[in-house]
Amino acid sequence: MQGKAAAPAAGTVLNALATHRGSAFAIDEYTHATVDLFTEAEIDDDEEAIVGEIAGAPDADTRLIETCVEYVLDAHGEPEVAGAVVRTESDVPMASGLKSSSAAANATVMATLDALDRTDRMTREDMARLGVMAARDVGVTATGAFDDASASMLGGVTVTDNDADELLARDEIDWDVLVYTPPEQAFSADADVRRCEHVAPMARLVEDLALDGDYERAMTVNGLAFCAALDFDSEPLIEAMRQVEGVSLSGTGPSYVAVGPRPALEQVQVYWDRRDGNTWLTTTQTEGTHTL
């Protein structure tokens, strides 16, 4: 039995580290998951029951995707299913602030349900919540990241309460998006949460703007606040603000995302291309995670 799914990456409107309220939007870059399920007769006694593989990263931590498969099988599996192999492949750089972990979890959860022919057994929000539970359990997130997971699973832009794993708002937006990813990595679980809590008044302002649908101004306020809190360079934001209204540090960095008219983003790309790292133009995505 085999299942396949793809989950989009996402950019940040509001970082949830300060208040545990967050907002993110799906972008048209993907993590793909393939899950193969096996019976007891097909597994050697000395093999692990669930094995994860990440394409291009043989030494990467696979606990998140393995745990996602385990939780789906515990809830919806059949007695004859005794093991699984889950493989992920991604266009999204790991530890770049573009929600690669949430995308991997979402794709894995849906691919496992697809392999079981049971995608109708869970709502899409609950699929995202299951991936969030796995992320918390393996320690790859500081907040649970339901904002990131919901944007990737549902598409569009979402606003969430990450303490309650509650969706506060969802909107379908149609933006062009510019992404800049410096060469370094930044892991969400390593972020200085206490320092981020110092910018909570600004985070509450960003939340109000997002709930009012003023996503671009929300992004920019968030970017300025969290570049300061997380000690990232704010100069890419200043460069982008010459051309567009919406720009932010994505997640806990190191990537930056800007939204606006394509010609304006192309000019921002000229500025950002002078820096080390990679830039690319893409669009928002409203379909969310889907089977293949």
N, C-alpha and C positions, 0 to 999 in steps of 0.2 A: 504494500500500500504506500502510495506516494502522494504528497501534497506540496503545492508551491504557492508562494505569495510574495508580493512586493509592497514595501511600506516607504512612503516618502520621508525625506529629511524635513527639518523645520528650522525656522529662524525665530528669534526672540522679539516679543513686544515688551513683556515684563518678566524680569528675573524673579523667581519665587523665593530666593534665599532670604530676603529681608522680612517678608510678612507671610510666606507660604501661600500667597495668592500669585498666580502666574498667568502669562498669556504667550501664545506662540502661533505661528502660521506655517502651513505645509508648503514646501517648495518641490519643484519638479526634478528631484534627484532621489535615487532609490537605493534601498537595501533589499536584496532578494534572499529568500529562504527556501530551501528544499528539505523536506522531512520524509525520510523513508522509515516505515515501521516494519518490525520483524516479529515473527512468532518465536517461542522458546526453542523450537526445533532448528531454527535458522541462526541461532546465536551460540557461539562456543562458550563453554563454562567459564573460561578465563577472560572473557571479554566484558567490558563495562556495559551496563544495560543501555545507557544513553550516552552517546558520544557526539561532541560538537566539533565542527571544523569551520575556520574562518579563512576564506580564500585570501592568499597573499600574506597571511600572518600566522605562520605555523606555531608560533610561541604565544599567541594571544590568549587571554583569559576567556574560556568558553563557558564559564559557569552560568552566565545569564541565559544564554540560549538553551543550554541543557536543562536548567531549572524551569524555563517556560514549557518545554516539552513535557517534563515530569508533571507539572501542575495540570496541564491539559489532560494528560493520560489519567491522572488520579481522578479528575472530575468526569471525564467523558470517554475514557478508554474502554476497551473490551478485554475480557480475561485472556484471550489468546495473544494479545499484544504484549510482548515481553521486553522489547527493546526498540531503540531508534537511533538513527544517525541524522543529525541536523547540520546542514551546511549553509553558511551565509556568504554572500558576495555583495560588495557595496561600492557605489560611486561616491560615497560620503566618507571623507577622511575621519579616522577614529580620533577621539579626544580633541575635536576641533570646535566644539560648541554648536554643532549642527544636528544634535539629537540622534547621533548614530546608535546609541544604546537603545533609545526608545523605538527607533525604526527597526532595529534587529529583533527586539522583543515582540513588537507588533507582527512583523512578518513571520516570526517563528510560531507565535500563537495561532495565527490564521492558517499557516501552512499545516500545522499539526491537526487542526480541526478539519482542514481540507482532506488530509490523508485518511481521516476517520469518516469522511463524508458527513460531518456534523457541524458545518458552519452555521446552521440554523439553530443550534442549541444555545448560543450565547449572543447577546446584543453586542454591537460594536463597542459601546462604552465599556461593557463588562470584559470584553477581550482586552481592551486597553488597561483596565484595572488589574487583570490577572498579570499582565506584563509588568505593571508597576509593583505589584506584590513581589514578584520574582526579583525585580531590581533592588527593592528594599532588602530582601532577604540575603542577597549576595553582596550588598554594600556598594553598589556602583552609583548611588544617588544620595544626595543629602536631603532632598525634600520629597522623594517619591516620584517627582517629575510627571504628575498627571497632566500638567499643562502641555508638556512636550508630547507625551503619549497620545493625548486626545487630539492634538492638531495632526499628528501623523496618522492616527487611525481614522479620524473623521474627515480630514481635509479642511481647507479654509483656515480661519483664525478662530481660536478658542480662548476663553478666559475661565480659569478654574480656581477652586479652593483645593489646594493640595493636601491639607490636613484631612478633609472629608472625602477626597477623591470625587468632588462634585463639579459638574459642568455648570458654570454660571451663565455663559453666553457662547454662541457660535455664529459666525457670519461667513458668507462666501464672498471673497474678495478676488479681484482680478488685477494683479500687479505684475510689472516687470521687477526683477530682483537682481541685484549685484551682490556677489559674495566675494570677500577677500579672506583668504586663509594664510596666515603666516606659517613659517616652517615648524615652529614649536608646537607642543601639545599641552593641553590643560585638562586635567581630570576633574570632573564635577565633585567627586567625593573628597577631593583635596582642598576645595575652596574654603576660605576663612569665613565661616558663617557668622561668627560674632562681629567681625568687621562689617559684613554686609548689613547686619541688623542696624548699624548706625545710620544707614540711609533709608530706614523704614518710612519716614515722612514723605520722601520723594517717591518711594514705591507706592504708597497709598495714592499719591497724586496720579501716578501712571495708571494705577488700577481704575481710578475714576475716569480718566481720559479714554481708556480702552473700553470700559462699559458704556461710555457715551458714543463709541464708534470712531473716536478721534485717534486712530491707531498710529498714524505717522508721527504726530506730536508725542504720543505716548512712547514710541520707540526711542525718539531722540532724547527725551528726558531720562528714560531708563539707561540709555547708553552713556550719557554723561555721568550719571550717578554711579553706575557699576564699574565704569572704567576707573573712577576714583577709588571705589571700595576694593576692587580686585587688583589694583595697581597695574592697569593696562594703559597704553598710550592713547590719549584722546585725540591726537592729531588726525587720524583717519576720519573721525567724526567731523572735525572742523572742516576738513577738506570736502567731505560730502555735503555738508550743510551749505556750501556755496552754491549747490545745484539742486538739492532735493530737501524735502521736509522730513523724511523718515529715514533714520540711520541709527543703528545700535550695535553695541557689543552683543554677540549672540551667545546665549548661555553664560557659562563661566569662561568664555573665550577659548582660544585666541581669535576666532573668526569674527568678522564684522559683516553686517548685512545692511544694504540700503535699498529702498523701494522708491519708485517714481517713474516718470516718463522715460522711455528707452533712450532718447537722445541725451537727456541729462545724466542718466546712469553711464552712458558711454563716455561722457566727460569725466565722471568720477573714476571710472576705470582707468583713464589716462593717469590720474593722480596716483591711484593705488598701485598701478603697474610699476611705479618707480620704487616700490618697496619689495623686500624679499618675500617670497611666497607666491601664491597663485590667486588669480581672480577669474571669475566666470559669471556670465549673464545667464539667467534662467527666468522662470516665471513661478507664480504661485500655483498651487494644486488644490483642487476642491473635491476630488474623488476619495482621497484617503487610501488606506490599505486595501488591497484587493487580491483575489486569487488569480493565478495565471493558468 
